[in-house]
Amino acid sequence: MPRYTLTLLGLDISFKTDADSTRIKAAQTLIENKHKELVEGAGDISKERLLTYLLLSLADDFLVAEEKRTRQEEKIGEILEKTSTESD
């Protein structure tokens, strides 16, 4: 399992993961962009509060994506059911 060491939001972190370096870099970029977006809107706040907002923002994005995926799966299921019923 590869080991990664990177600086993220001013913190040096090391970890092991099965994810490839492209995926790690994409995740790092996503977090840094969200962080920048929050800093611009929040002004001068503590790092802890900013990281909490960052976590909430990413969690909300995840939940919205999950909801969209669930709706798409339901729609696909309906189409497949309709298609199998029509072919009988």
Secondary structure, 3 states (H helix, E strand, C coil): CCEEEEEECCEEEEEECCCCHHHHHHHHHHHHHHHHHHHHHHCCCCHHHHHHHHHHHHHHHHHHHHHHHHHHHHHHHHHHHHHHHHCC
